[in-house]
């Protein structure tokens, strides 16, 4: 049901590419430069990505003229939100979570180039509960207790085994 592990290799490639860029470009540049460089790195590896993908918004069933603009979408399943800031803030996570909830994409990466050491966080979107939960490097849920599991629908051990 929640097979987040199937994204482990591609997430590894995205983060590895971000690390390569961070070493090459260093830290503290403007976000659009990191966006373009990451797309170049991913393209060199044959990984499909779309920069500044527009996300339509709706109100009462009508599409609005305004759009959200996601930094990068990888392989149509992974949202990569880039930052170049002193620290990651709850507002940065909320932005990524909004994109994940609106698109129902299962994986979100929040990457910050604003420090001497690259910062990154992995998140899983669980559609049934509308929750975004932190993942570890093995793509396991770090805090499964944060999900309001309905005992009739979910077996927590099975989810961790299958994820």
N, C-alpha and C positions, 0 to 999 in steps of 0.2 A: 504493500500500500504506500508506504513512505520510503522509497528507495533513493535516499539522498546519496548513498555511496556511489551510485552510477555516475555522479558528477565529479567524483574525486579527481580523476585524471585531468579533466578539462579545467577544473578550478586550480589544480596544481600548475598547469601551463599558464593560466592567466596570472596567477600570483608570481610565478617564476619570471614571466615577461615584465611584470611591474618591478620586480627586484632588479632585473637587468637594466631597465630604464633608469631606475633610481640611482644605480651605480654610475651610469653614463651621464645623466643630466644633473645629478645631485638633487638637493631638496630646495623647496621654497619658490619654484617658478610658478607661473600662472597655470591654472587648471587646464585650459585648452591645449597647451603644449603637451602636457602629459597625456591628454586624451588622444591627440593625433599620434604621438609616439607609441602609445600602447596599441592602437589599431594597426600601426605599421608592424610592430613586433608580432602581433597575432596573425596578421596576414602572411608574414614570412613563414609562419609555422603551419599555414593552411587552415587556420581557424576562422570560421565565419564570424564576423562581428559587424555591427552597425552603430556608427557614431551618431550621437544626438538624435536618437530615434524619438519621433513624436508620438505622444500618447494622447489620443482624443479624450475629451471630457464630456460628460452628459449631464443634463439637468432636466428632470421630469420627462425623460425619454427623448430629449432633443439634443443633438450634438451641438456643443458650444463652439464658438469661433476660437477660443483659447485652447491651448494644448500644454501638457507637461512635456518637458524635453528630458528624456533619460540620457545620461552620459554615454553609456555603451551597453548594447545588448549582444551577448555572445551565444551563438548557436541557438538562437530563438528561445532560450530557457534561462539564461543567467543575466541578471542586471548587475552592471558594474557602476557603482557611484563613486566618482573620484573627488577628492578634496585636496587642497593645498593650504592647510591651516595649522595653527599652533597646536590645537588639540581637537579630537573628535567630540562633538557635543550631542546631546539627546536630539536636537533638531536635525542633525545630519542623519541619525538613525531613523527618525520619523519620516524623513524624505524618502529614504530607501524603502521603508516599510509601506508607505503609501503607494509607491510604484509597484511593489510586489503584490499588494492587495488588489490594486486596480487591474493588473495584468494577469494575476494568478500564476506568475512565474515562480517556480519552486526554489530558486537559489538567488541570493543577493550577496554581492561583495561590496564592502565599504573600504576603500583604500585611500590612505592619507599620505601625500608626498610632502607635507609641510614640516617634517622633522628630519634630523640627521639619520634616524632609523625609520625605514618604511613601516607604517602601521596598517594593519588590515584586520577585518572582521568578516566572518562568513555567517550567513543567516539562511534558515529554511523557512519557507512559507507553508503552513499547514492549512489548506483550504477549508477543511471541515470545521475548524475552530477559528479561522481567520487570524491565527497567531503567527508571529515571526519570532523564531527561536534561534539563539546563538548556536553555531556548530563548532566542533573542534576540528583539528587538521585532518582527522579521519572521517569527517562528515557525519559524526554522531551528534545527537542533540546533547548539548551541555546541561540544559536544565529542563528535562522532560516534565518535571513536576509543575512547570509554568503553564503547561497545556491543560485545559479543562477536558480531560479525556472522559468520554461517556463510556462507562464500563460495559454497556451492552454492545457498543460498536467497536471498541478498541481493546486490544490486549497489549499493554505497554512493553512486555518482554518481546512479543512478536514484532512490534514496531522497531525496537532497537536492533533485533536480529535482522530484519528485512531492510533496514535503512542503510 
